[in-house]
Amino acid sequence: MLSSVAVLSDVHGVLPVLDAVLAEPEVAGADAVVVTGDHAAGPQPVAVLDRLTALGNRVVLVRGNADRELVALAEGRPSTVGEPYEIDMWAAKQLSPKHVALLAGLPHPVTLEVTGFGPVLFCHGSPRDDDEVVLVDTRLDRWAEAFADLPADVQTVVCGHTHMPFTRLVDRRLVINPGSIGMPYGRPGGSWALLRDGAVTLRSTAVDIDAAIADVIADSNYPDRRDWAEYYLRATSSDAQALTSFAPRDGRSTS
């Protein structure tokens, strides 16, 4: 039984923000650090995977859709999402066989016992699909579909994928999204969540964004790393813009 769990998500190959969050006392002191997918698809894929795996048994890595995509691209198989992003194609080429095997072996979803919560299910998109979009304002019947196969005793679900932190109740179940480390929407910095003593808190770690961008530029050889880092680390897209963009993917009517 875990007494405290720090939850991170969507690192997307951004090491300086990951390091800032890992240095938080409540993250460093947590019984476990769960990262709910999309670890390496970004400008520092190898450095991020090496940093996460260096945490040893304290870290639990959940598979995200971008992790599947990198494995497919690294193995020369067709993209899982149609036309792949340029940065994904580049990141896949940086991975060693060891890193590809790591990503290929990641589980989805993962359930852990946490004090005060009981069994907590950690996933990326939704429990049934690592690429499913569910949002803070997604209608209840869509949530019910996504949760249809969950055991009744799973009353807490932690997801990622949409890069925006929230908590909400879904017909008595608590749903948590910690937000994103490397590609935040809405405000810059590293978003994460802490589960402890039956309570959940959403946290945001302030980061020197200019310094983080400079670190990415200096450490990565991705050709467009400067523009990529400027756009994503500064959270250029607002949460309102992101919600509008994602909304058609959660099955809601657009009429």
Backbone bond lengths (Angstrom), bond angles and torsions (degrees), N, CA, C in turn:
res aa  C-N    CA-C-N  psi(-1)  N-CA   C-N-CA  omega(-1)  CA-C   N-CA-C  phi
1 M - - - 1.466 - - 1.523 109.72 -
2 L 1.312 116.53 127.33 1.463 121.68 -179.02 1.524 109.73 -91.99
3 S 1.318 116.57 132.16 1.464 120.28 179.20 1.520 112.43 -82.89
4 S 1.319 117.30 -33.86 1.464 120.80 -179.97 1.520 109.41 -145.03
5 V 1.334 114.78 139.36 1.457 121.13 179.76 1.526 108.52 -132.91
6 A 1.317 116.45 125.15 1.460 121.69 171.06 1.521 107.52 -93.13
7 V 1.325 116.26 129.72 1.463 120.45 -177.49 1.522 109.43 -114.99
8 L 1.318 115.66 123.73 1.451 123.54 175.18 1.522 107.47 -117.58
9 S 1.313 117.13 161.14 1.458 119.72 177.58 1.517 110.46 -154.47
10 D 1.324 114.83 157.65 1.460 122.30 169.37 1.530 111.91 50.08
11 V 1.333 114.57 57.41 1.474 120.24 177.02 1.524 110.19 -67.38
12 H 1.311 116.84 -37.40 1.466 123.19 176.34 1.528 112.66 50.34
13 G 1.333 114.75 44.89 1.454 118.74 171.18 1.510 115.22 63.82
14 V 1.337 117.62 36.95 1.473 121.22 178.26 1.527 107.94 -118.24
15 L 1.324 116.21 100.78 1.458 121.08 -173.01 1.526 114.67 -72.88
16 P 1.344 121.02 -45.57 1.466 118.34 -174.32 1.525 113.99 -61.25
17 V 1.311 117.97 -36.77 1.464 119.43 178.34 1.529 109.82 -72.36
18 L 1.331 117.14 -40.11 1.459 120.01 175.06 1.521 110.84 -57.18
19 D 1.316 117.07 -46.30 1.466 120.06 -179.49 1.528 111.28 -61.80
20 A 1.322 117.48 -39.08 1.461 120.42 179.47 1.521 110.88 -62.89
21 V 1.320 117.63 -40.65 1.465 120.70 179.90 1.528 110.56 -71.80
22 L 1.317 117.42 -42.80 1.463 119.71 179.09 1.522 112.18 -61.80
23 A 1.332 117.28 -25.13 1.463 120.97 179.38 1.526 112.94 -80.06
24 E 1.327 117.88 -11.21 1.460 120.13 177.47 1.537 109.01 -60.56
25 P 1.334 117.77 132.92 1.473 119.92 -177.23 1.522 113.61 -54.24
26 E 1.333 117.53 -39.01 1.463 119.28 -177.26 1.525 112.23 -76.15
27 V 1.322 116.66 -19.51 1.464 119.82 171.91 1.527 109.39 -80.99
28 A 1.324 115.63 -46.88 1.465 119.74 179.87 1.523 111.42 -62.08
29 G 1.334 117.61 -30.87 1.454 121.11 -177.91 1.507 115.04 -94.65
30 A 1.318 118.88 -1.00 1.458 121.47 -178.51 1.528 110.70 -70.11
31 D 1.320 115.69 150.45 1.461 120.22 177.07 1.525 111.17 -64.29
32 A 1.321 115.91 -33.60 1.461 120.16 -179.82 1.516 109.44 -146.89
33 V 1.319 115.46 150.30 1.459 122.93 171.97 1.524 106.29 -116.53
34 V 1.324 116.30 113.76 1.457 121.20 179.17 1.523 108.05 -103.79
35 V 1.321 116.68 129.81 1.463 121.88 179.99 1.523 106.87 -117.46
36 T 1.341 115.74 114.95 1.463 119.38 -167.68 1.532 113.63 -92.31
37 G 1.325 115.61 49.80 1.461 119.93 166.39 1.504 117.15 98.80
38 D 1.332 114.37 163.40 1.464 125.08 -177.62 1.523 110.39 59.65
39 H 1.313 114.42 65.03 1.457 121.55 -173.07 1.524 113.29 -84.64
40 A 1.333 117.70 -43.06 1.462 120.43 -162.48 1.515 115.47 -118.41
41 A 1.315 119.52 -6.75 1.465 121.07 -176.59 1.526 109.63 -75.99
42 G 1.313 115.58 84.70 1.458 122.13 -176.63 1.514 109.92 -178.14
43 P 1.324 117.80 -164.97 1.462 120.31 -169.17 1.524 116.31 -80.02
44 Q 1.347 118.56 -13.83 1.469 120.92 -179.54 1.536 109.93 -130.73
45 P 1.313 117.92 58.93 1.470 120.08 -170.69 1.523 113.96 -64.93
46 V 1.307 117.85 -45.19 1.457 120.83 -176.53 1.524 110.65 -69.40
47 A 1.319 117.73 -44.05 1.460 121.03 -179.57 1.525 111.25 -61.32
48 V 1.322 116.65 -39.36 1.467 119.79 179.77 1.521 111.01 -67.76
49 L 1.322 117.89 -46.55 1.461 119.88 179.47 1.523 111.07 -61.93
50 D 1.313 117.44 -39.89 1.461 120.34 178.96 1.527 110.82 -66.13
51 R 1.322 117.18 -38.34 1.468 119.38 179.16 1.519 111.06 -66.87
52 L 1.316 116.75 -42.49 1.464 119.85 -179.48 1.526 111.53 -66.41
53 T 1.314 117.41 -45.83 1.457 118.94 -178.20 1.522 112.02 -68.96
54 A 1.328 117.64 -22.66 1.462 120.77 177.02 1.534 112.06 -66.35
55 L 1.341 116.59 -16.13 1.461 119.62 176.87 1.522 112.05 -72.55
56 G 1.323 116.97 -10.70 1.456 120.64 175.48 1.513 112.78 68.85
57 N 1.321 115.56 -140.25 1.461 120.72 -175.68 1.520 113.82 -70.29
58 R 1.322 117.74 -11.17 1.470 120.48 178.97 1.518 112.12 -72.94
59 V 1.318 118.07 -21.03 1.456 119.93 -175.24 1.529 110.48 -99.81
60 V 1.314 115.63 138.34 1.459 122.72 173.94 1.521 106.86 -122.02
61 L 1.315 116.33 115.61 1.458 121.37 -178.26 1.525 109.30 -101.30
62 V 1.318 115.99 124.90 1.457 123.32 178.77 1.530 107.75 -101.92
63 R 1.307 116.52 144.42 1.469 120.31 -179.35 1.522 111.54 -73.60
64 G 1.316 116.29 136.38 1.459 122.06 171.46 1.521 110.66 -113.34
65 N 1.321 116.78 169.41 1.460 120.09 -179.79 1.526 112.16 -62.19
66 A 1.335 116.77 -36.02 1.464 119.46 179.36 1.521 111.66 -70.36
67 D 1.330 117.44 -26.95 1.461 120.24 175.65 1.527 110.10 -67.32
68 R 1.328 116.73 -43.09 1.467 120.34 174.80 1.527 110.99 -59.99
69 E 1.317 115.63 -41.66 1.457 120.53 -178.59 1.524 111.16 -62.73
70 L 1.333 117.57 -44.06 1.465 119.78 179.91 1.521 111.17 -62.69
71 V 1.323 117.27 -39.80 1.462 120.01 178.81 1.521 110.25 -62.72
72 A 1.320 117.07 -46.44 1.462 120.31 179.19 1.526 111.16 -58.93
73 L 1.325 116.33 -45.94 1.463 119.83 -178.35 1.525 111.05 -66.84
74 A 1.338 116.73 -40.79 1.463 120.25 -179.50 1.520 111.64 -65.28
75 E 1.327 116.77 -31.20 1.461 121.29 -179.19 1.527 112.49 -90.62
76 G 1.331 117.15 3.60 1.446 120.73 177.41 1.509 114.28 75.15
77 R 1.335 116.55 19.62 1.466 120.58 177.90 1.523 109.39 -92.79
78 P 1.335 117.60 163.65 1.463 119.54 179.70 1.526 111.63 -60.69
79 S 1.315 115.16 149.19 1.456 121.22 176.86 1.523 110.29 -57.41
80 T 1.323 116.04 144.99 1.463 121.17 178.08 1.513 112.22 -84.95
81 V 1.329 117.58 -5.80 1.469 120.38 -174.08 1.522 112.52 -126.81
82 G 1.325 117.54 17.98 1.451 118.82 -175.10 1.509 110.11 88.24
83 E 1.312 117.04 -129.32 1.463 121.23 179.44 1.527 109.38 -74.64
84 P 1.343 118.49 114.08 1.469 119.76 -176.79 1.519 112.41 -72.99
85 Y 1.321 115.02 154.08 1.459 120.27 174.67 1.530 109.45 -68.58
86 E 1.317 115.36 148.15 1.463 120.07 179.82 1.511 111.55 -58.95
87 I 1.338 117.11 -41.39 1.462 119.57 -177.46 1.520 111.09 -68.33
88 D 1.340 117.86 -30.25 1.460 120.17 176.83 1.524 110.30 -67.65
89 M 1.311 116.61 -42.42 1.464 119.58 178.72 1.530 110.47 -62.26
90 W 1.327 115.81 -41.23 1.459 119.43 178.12 1.527 110.87 -65.93
91 A 1.333 117.45 -47.36 1.463 121.25 -177.28 1.522 111.37 -60.99
92 A 1.327 117.19 -39.35 1.463 120.17 -179.25 1.526 111.17 -60.59
93 K 1.326 117.10 -34.18 1.461 120.83 -179.53 1.528 112.68 -73.29
94 Q 1.335 117.12 -16.80 1.468 120.13 -179.29 1.522 112.11 -83.79
95 L 1.331 116.99 -17.40 1.460 120.63 -171.49 1.524 111.23 -78.38
96 S 1.322 115.42 137.14 1.461 121.05 172.24 1.523 108.98 -80.28
97 P 1.326 118.39 165.59 1.468 119.70 174.82 1.522 112.76 -53.78
98 K 1.322 117.42 -34.62 1.471 121.15 178.19 1.522 111.00 -62.80
99 H 1.311 116.88 -42.65 1.468 120.38 -179.53 1.529 111.35 -70.60
100 V 1.324 116.56 -38.02 1.472 119.93 177.23 1.524 109.78 -63.04
101 A 1.324 116.66 -43.66 1.466 120.26 179.31 1.521 111.03 -63.33
102 L 1.314 117.03 -38.63 1.465 121.04 177.63 1.524 110.45 -59.54
103 L 1.330 116.88 -51.54 1.459 120.49 -178.73 1.526 111.27 -64.85
104 A 1.326 116.96 -38.59 1.465 120.34 -178.52 1.518 112.12 -65.73
105 G 1.326 116.71 -26.57 1.457 120.43 -177.11 1.512 115.32 -94.42
106 L 1.331 117.81 3.86 1.457 119.49 -176.85 1.527 111.43 -70.73
107 P 1.327 117.71 141.14 1.465 121.02 179.40 1.523 112.26 -87.55
108 H 1.312 114.99 157.43 1.466 122.45 172.58 1.523 108.34 -156.41
109 P 1.332 118.24 123.86 1.463 128.58 -7.78 1.523 110.64 -84.01
110 V 1.336 116.14 -175.91 1.465 123.09 177.11 1.524 107.73 -130.24
111 T 1.323 117.15 135.96 1.459 121.39 177.35 1.522 109.71 -117.88
112 L 1.336 115.93 129.34 1.463 122.61 -179.94 1.519 109.62 -129.20
113 E 1.324 116.31 147.81 1.458 121.71 175.67 1.521 109.13 -86.17
114 V 1.330 115.74 124.44 1.461 121.45 -178.02 1.526 108.46 -126.49
115 T 1.315 116.59 130.34 1.454 121.59 -178.46 1.526 110.68 -54.99
116 G 1.319 115.69 131.20 1.452 120.69 178.53 1.514 114.23 86.45
117 F 1.329 117.12 -11.18 1.460 122.15 -179.94 1.524 112.53 -119.60
118 G 1.336 116.88 -25.74 1.456 119.75 -170.63 1.511 109.92 76.41
119 P 1.335 118.08 -148.11 1.464 119.65 178.70 1.531 111.00 -70.53
120 V 1.314 115.62 125.56 1.471 122.35 178.41 1.520 107.61 -113.44
121 L 1.313 116.31 127.66 1.460 120.84 178.19 1.519 109.76 -96.52
122 F 1.327 115.76 126.71 1.463 123.08 179.03 1.529 107.96 -110.61
123 C 1.322 115.86 126.77 1.459 120.62 -178.15 1.529 108.63 -140.54
124 H 1.321 115.44 -177.96 1.468 119.13 175.66 1.525 109.72 -100.68
125 G 1.331 117.79 -81.24 1.465 118.99 178.18 1.510 111.80 -74.36
126 S 1.343 115.25 -64.05 1.456 122.30 175.79 1.522 106.84 -148.80
127 P 1.326 118.23 170.99 1.461 118.54 179.70 1.518 113.79 -58.04
128 R 1.335 117.64 -29.13 1.465 119.75 -174.52 1.521 114.05 -95.73
129 D 1.344 117.66 -12.69 1.465 119.47 -171.95 1.516 108.87 -159.87
130 D 1.337 116.33 120.09 1.469 118.86 -176.93 1.522 113.49 -69.64
131 D 1.331 117.50 -8.81 1.470 120.44 -179.68 1.538 112.06 -112.28
132 E 1.322 117.78 7.36 1.460 119.58 -178.81 1.533 110.53 -76.26
133 V 1.326 115.52 138.77 1.465 121.24 178.90 1.522 109.47 -97.78
134 V 1.318 115.91 119.38 1.460 122.69 169.55 1.522 107.08 -130.64
135 L 1.309 115.58 133.37 1.456 122.39 -170.71 1.524 111.01 -119.36
136 V 1.311 115.98 169.61 1.454 119.86 -179.86 1.523 111.57 -59.59
137 D 1.340 117.92 -28.69 1.463 120.85 -179.11 1.530 112.72 -108.44
138 T 1.341 116.86 16.10 1.461 119.69 175.73 1.530 109.41 -63.48
139 R 1.329 116.05 141.46 1.461 121.09 -175.48 1.534 110.43 -67.29
140 L 1.326 115.91 153.96 1.454 121.17 -173.95 1.521 113.16 -63.75
141 D 1.323 118.70 -34.71 1.458 117.97 -178.22 1.520 112.03 -68.80
142 R 1.329 117.36 -29.78 1.467 119.99 175.09 1.527 110.21 -68.82
143 W 1.327 116.75 -42.93 1.458 120.00 175.21 1.525 110.05 -59.45
144 A 1.312 117.60 -42.61 1.460 121.26 -179.87 1.523 111.04 -59.95
145 E 1.316 117.12 -39.34 1.463 120.94 176.73 1.534 110.64 -63.01
146 A 1.322 115.86 -44.51 1.464 120.40 -178.26 1.524 111.95 -66.51
147 F 1.344 116.85 -28.23 1.460 121.52 -176.97 1.528 112.80 -100.98
148 A 1.311 118.23 7.40 1.467 121.56 -170.04 1.524 112.94 -57.85
149 D 1.308 118.40 -33.60 1.459 120.97 -175.05 1.527 113.58 -98.29
150 L 1.331 117.81 7.75 1.460 119.94 -179.44 1.524 110.82 -74.52
151 P 1.324 117.50 139.97 1.462 119.87 171.80 1.529 110.54 -61.03
152 A 1.304 116.48 149.19 1.464 120.58 -176.51 1.516 112.47 -62.12
153 D 1.345 117.42 -27.61 1.469 118.58 -176.66 1.520 112.91 -80.14
154 V 1.337 117.51 -8.17 1.472 120.06 175.22 1.522 107.93 -84.32
155 Q 1.315 115.92 102.10 1.455 121.24 -176.56 1.526 112.99 -111.10
156 T 1.331 116.34 4.75 1.464 121.40 176.49 1.522 108.97 -135.70
157 V 1.336 116.20 127.51 1.457 122.54 179.54 1.523 108.18 -126.04
158 V 1.316 116.01 130.36 1.468 121.93 177.79 1.522 107.52 -115.41
159 C 1.318 116.32 124.88 1.463 120.66 -178.51 1.531 110.08 -126.68
160 G 1.322 115.88 175.57 1.461 121.76 177.47 1.508 109.37 -136.80
161 H 1.333 117.00 -134.33 1.467 124.60 166.71 1.526 114.69 81.86
162 T 1.336 119.09 -41.61 1.461 119.86 -173.36 1.526 113.52 -99.43
163 H 1.334 117.60 -2.31 1.471 122.20 167.97 1.528 113.82 67.56
164 M 1.323 118.22 19.69 1.466 121.68 179.16 1.519 109.30 -131.66
165 P 1.342 118.17 122.47 1.461 120.02 -177.14 1.528 112.14 -72.91
166 F 1.343 114.85 140.33 1.460 119.86 172.40 1.521 109.83 -163.35
167 T 1.308 115.67 160.53 1.457 122.81 164.23 1.520 107.32 -129.84
168 R 1.318 116.84 145.33 1.455 121.29 175.90 1.524 108.96 -159.00
169 L 1.318 115.84 159.56 1.446 121.30 171.25 1.517 109.47 -93.42
170 V 1.336 115.28 140.28 1.457 122.28 175.43 1.524 106.74 -126.62
171 D 1.327 115.93 94.19 1.463 120.93 -178.23 1.525 110.43 49.29
172 R 1.302 115.84 52.81 1.468 126.50 175.52 1.528 114.11 84.84
173 R 1.320 118.09 -17.39 1.464 119.10 175.29 1.523 109.97 -81.04
174 L 1.329 115.69 139.72 1.458 121.22 175.32 1.522 108.78 -88.89
175 V 1.333 115.98 126.79 1.462 122.23 177.96 1.526 108.39 -115.97
176 I 1.319 115.39 134.13 1.463 122.11 -176.09 1.518 108.94 -129.62
177 N 1.316 116.67 133.69 1.457 121.72 168.55 1.530 106.69 -123.82
178 P 1.332 118.28 118.66 1.458 119.96 -176.26 1.524 114.42 -76.17
179 G 1.349 117.86 -7.98 1.465 120.05 -174.74 1.519 110.61 87.30
180 S 1.309 116.57 -161.19 1.466 121.34 -173.29 1.523 111.53 -122.54
181 I 1.330 114.41 144.41 1.458 120.71 172.52 1.528 110.83 -79.91
182 G 1.330 117.51 -52.13 1.453 120.62 -168.89 1.504 117.15 -99.18
183 M 1.359 116.95 -19.14 1.467 119.70 -177.77 1.530 109.40 -136.18
184 P 1.313 118.38 64.37 1.466 120.12 -175.51 1.524 112.42 -74.06
185 Y 1.315 115.21 144.45 1.458 121.28 171.05 1.527 107.84 -108.98
186 G 1.310 116.13 133.29 1.460 119.91 175.29 1.505 114.18 109.00
187 R 1.336 117.00 -53.41 1.464 119.51 177.27 1.516 109.01 -153.94
188 P 1.330 117.88 146.86 1.461 120.88 -177.57 1.521 111.76 -73.75
189 G 1.321 115.19 165.86 1.460 121.19 -179.31 1.512 110.59 111.39
190 G 1.308 116.12 173.60 1.450 121.39 -178.74 1.512 111.51 -96.48
191 S 1.319 117.73 113.35 1.458 122.05 178.89 1.530 109.74 -91.08
192 W 1.335 115.97 140.53 1.461 120.89 178.66 1.514 108.44 -156.75
193 A 1.307 116.82 174.80 1.467 121.13 -178.61 1.517 109.34 -133.58
194 L 1.332 115.21 152.11 1.458 121.53 177.33 1.519 108.93 -123.59
195 L 1.328 115.95 125.00 1.460 122.74 173.65 1.521 107.29 -106.12
196 R 1.338 116.30 117.61 1.459 119.97 -177.32 1.517 109.69 -156.66
197 D 1.328 116.10 132.33 1.466 122.21 175.68 1.527 112.21 55.61
198 G 1.312 117.17 36.95 1.451 120.68 177.19 1.507 115.21 78.59
199 A 1.326 117.24 5.20 1.465 121.16 180.00 1.517 109.80 -120.58
200 V 1.317 115.54 148.80 1.456 120.94 176.67 1.518 108.74 -118.93
201 T 1.320 116.00 136.12 1.459 121.02 175.03 1.519 108.54 -128.67
202 L 1.320 115.05 136.48 1.460 121.31 174.05 1.520 108.28 -89.25
203 R 1.314 116.17 130.97 1.460 121.49 -176.60 1.530 110.03 -121.19
204 S 1.317 115.27 157.08 1.459 121.51 173.98 1.516 108.42 -137.99
205 T 1.311 116.49 123.90 1.460 121.92 179.96 1.518 109.43 -94.98
206 A 1.303 115.58 120.18 1.460 120.15 178.25 1.526 109.67 -69.06
207 V 1.308 115.82 139.00 1.459 122.34 -177.30 1.525 108.37 -132.78
208 D 1.322 115.88 141.53 1.464 120.51 170.90 1.533 106.48 -71.29
209 I 1.316 116.30 98.25 1.460 120.15 -171.69 1.526 111.64 -65.02
210 D 1.331 117.68 -40.68 1.466 119.35 178.29 1.523 110.82 -58.94
211 A 1.341 116.22 -43.93 1.461 119.88 -179.79 1.525 111.25 -67.68
212 A 1.343 117.10 -38.50 1.464 120.34 179.52 1.524 110.91 -64.62
213 I 1.317 116.28 -42.65 1.467 119.82 177.62 1.528 110.46 -62.55
214 A 1.329 116.35 -42.52 1.460 120.16 178.36 1.528 111.27 -61.68
215 D 1.337 116.61 -38.44 1.465 120.46 178.39 1.524 111.07 -64.27
216 V 1.333 116.24 -43.86 1.462 119.83 179.15 1.529 110.11 -61.61
217 I 1.320 116.72 -45.72 1.462 121.04 -178.81 1.528 110.77 -61.19
218 A 1.340 116.21 -41.66 1.464 120.30 -177.12 1.525 112.42 -71.99
219 D 1.337 116.90 -33.15 1.464 120.26 -171.93 1.525 113.66 -92.38
220 S 1.329 117.10 -24.84 1.462 120.84 -175.20 1.522 110.96 -100.75
221 N 1.333 115.88 152.44 1.464 118.93 170.70 1.522 111.93 -114.45
222 Y 1.334 116.16 19.68 1.465 119.33 172.54 1.528 108.21 -62.53
223 P 1.322 119.14 127.97 1.471 120.82 -171.09 1.525 114.28 -56.73
224 D 1.331 118.06 -39.12 1.464 120.55 -177.16 1.516 112.14 -102.93
225 R 1.333 117.14 30.25 1.470 121.17 -174.27 1.518 112.97 -61.51
226 R 1.328 117.92 -34.56 1.461 119.35 -178.73 1.535 110.74 -64.94
227 D 1.321 116.69 -51.78 1.465 119.29 -179.39 1.527 111.20 -64.03
228 W 1.338 116.46 -39.97 1.466 120.20 179.34 1.523 110.16 -60.64
229 A 1.328 116.63 -49.22 1.465 120.30 -177.61 1.526 111.62 -66.33
230 E 1.300 117.40 -40.73 1.462 120.15 178.54 1.530 110.46 -60.13
231 Y 1.320 116.56 -42.35 1.462 119.74 -176.70 1.525 111.23 -70.59
232 Y 1.325 116.92 -50.21 1.468 119.00 -171.17 1.521 113.22 -83.92
233 L 1.320 118.84 -40.83 1.462 118.63 -177.59 1.523 111.89 -70.14
234 R 1.320 116.81 -25.28 1.468 119.35 176.12 1.535 111.89 -87.36
235 A 1.335 117.22 3.97 1.469 121.63 179.98 1.525 110.73 51.30
236 T 1.325 115.25 53.00 1.460 120.43 -177.23 1.524 111.85 -60.10
237 S 1.333 117.23 -36.78 1.466 120.35 176.60 1.531 109.54 -81.14
238 S 1.302 116.11 129.08 1.462 119.87 177.55 1.518 109.77 -77.76
239 D 1.329 115.60 164.99 1.455 119.28 175.58 1.528 110.52 -63.89
240 A 1.323 117.67 -34.90 1.464 120.61 178.86 1.523 110.80 -63.83
241 Q 1.330 116.37 -42.77 1.468 119.98 177.67 1.526 110.90 -64.58
242 A 1.332 116.33 -41.91 1.457 119.93 -179.34 1.527 111.60 -65.49
243 L 1.321 116.98 -42.82 1.460 120.06 178.50 1.521 111.11 -61.53
244 T 1.318 116.14 -40.99 1.466 119.90 178.15 1.519 111.25 -63.33
245 S 1.325 116.77 -38.83 1.457 121.28 -179.33 1.530 111.74 -70.68
246 F 1.326 116.26 -41.27 1.460 120.55 -177.65 1.524 113.10 -77.50
247 A 1.322 117.60 -25.47 1.470 121.31 -169.46 1.525 114.43 -50.98
248 P 1.332 120.21 -44.40 1.468 118.56 -179.08 1.523 114.02 -62.24
249 R 1.323 117.45 -18.37 1.468 120.31 -176.59 1.519 113.19 -86.81
250 D 1.329 118.38 -4.95 1.472 117.72 179.05 1.519 112.28 -99.22
251 G 1.338 115.95 13.40 1.448 120.47 172.78 1.508 115.64 85.24
252 R 1.336 116.71 4.42 1.460 118.41 -179.33 1.518 110.35 -73.96
253 S 1.294 115.16 155.46 1.455 120.08 176.77 1.514 109.48 -74.05
254 T 1.324 116.65 137.21 1.458 120.92 177.55 1.524 111.69 -101.44
255 S 1.328 117.00 6.15 1.469 120.54 -179.13 1.508 110.76 -81.85
